[in-house]
Amino acid sequence: MTKRNAIVERPVENRILFIRGHKVLLDSDLAELYGVSVKRLNEQVKRNAERFPDDFMFRLTLAEFEALRSQIATSKTTRAQLRAGS
């Protein structure tokens, strides 16, 4: 096991959510797995949009965000950080 893998507290399987009938990872979880900031991850996706499928990323609706936030009682993330990438 590498040092980087030892830092991950939750397995990937525990980070997968079902939203709109799709398995997704939040950008905050994906950024943590890659060891980058959420801002940097989203910046790179935006700059390299042609490298990603059209359905790679979508924004949560306010209702989806509120439902997700209520499920994660200890969450201190902002709405800007809760974008899902499938």
Phi, psi and omega per residue, in radians:
M1 nan 2.331 3.133
T2 -1.460 2.854 3.111
K3 -1.023 -0.705 -3.108
R4 -1.079 -0.744 3.134
N5 -1.175 -0.529 -3.123
A6 -1.186 -0.399 -3.103
I7 -1.326 -0.515 -3.111
V8 -1.157 2.097 -3.069
E9 -1.468 -0.641 -3.115
R10 -2.003 2.384 3.077
P11 -1.097 2.716 -3.134
V12 -0.967 -0.709 -3.115
E13 -0.987 -0.562 -3.136
N14 -1.388 -0.166 -3.126
R15 -1.694 -0.227 -3.090
I16 -1.306 2.272 3.122
L17 -2.049 2.752 3.032
F18 -1.888 1.983 3.124
I19 -2.312 2.279 -3.118
R20 0.949 0.579 3.101
G21 1.343 0.217 -3.134
H22 -2.143 2.585 3.002
K23 -1.370 2.240 -3.094
V24 -2.393 2.789 2.963
L25 -2.077 2.432 3.044
L26 -1.244 2.623 3.134
D27 -1.050 -0.552 3.127
S28 -1.153 -0.671 3.094
D29 -1.232 -0.732 3.128
L30 -1.111 -0.742 3.106
A31 -1.086 -0.730 3.118
E32 -1.096 -0.739 3.131
L33 -1.083 -0.630 3.124
Y34 -1.535 -0.134 3.110
G35 1.278 0.592 3.118
V36 -2.239 2.940 3.090
S37 -1.369 2.728 3.099
V38 -1.052 -0.719 3.133
K39 -1.030 -0.811 -3.130
R40 -1.133 -0.739 3.122
L41 -1.039 -0.881 -3.124
N42 -1.140 -0.627 3.095
E43 -1.067 -0.791 -3.116
Q44 -1.203 -0.654 3.091
V45 -1.115 -0.751 -3.141
K46 -1.128 -0.749 -3.121
R47 -1.212 -0.446 -3.078
N48 -2.096 0.677 -3.057
A49 -0.955 -0.593 -3.106
E50 -1.159 -0.287 3.141
R51 -1.515 -0.150 -3.080
F52 -1.994 2.552 3.062
P53 -1.122 2.732 -3.108
D54 -1.005 -0.549 -3.094
D55 -1.704 0.337 -3.121
F56 -1.148 -0.668 -3.043
M57 -2.479 2.499 3.033
F58 -2.553 2.795 3.112
R59 -1.650 2.490 3.081
L60 -1.273 2.558 3.004
T61 -1.307 2.908 3.119
L62 -1.045 -0.700 3.135
A63 -1.128 -0.735 3.102
E64 -1.116 -0.736 3.130
F65 -1.072 -0.825 -3.134
E66 -1.098 -0.721 3.125
A67 -1.124 -0.754 3.128
L68 -1.151 -0.752 -3.131
R69 -1.095 -0.659 3.129
S70 -1.200 -0.461 3.104
Q71 -1.342 -0.488 -3.098
I72 -1.871 1.437 -3.014
A73 -1.033 -0.572 -3.078
T74 -1.617 0.094 -3.073
S75 -1.183 2.320 3.066
K76 -2.069 0.319 -3.106
T77 -1.369 2.734 3.107
T78 -1.659 2.927 3.131
R79 -1.045 -0.648 -3.134
A80 -1.085 -0.498 -3.126
Q81 -1.482 -0.256 -3.092
L82 -1.711 1.284 3.003
R83 -1.986 2.469 -3.070
A84 -1.791 2.431 3.026
G85 -2.070 2.224 -3.131
S86 -1.780 nan nan
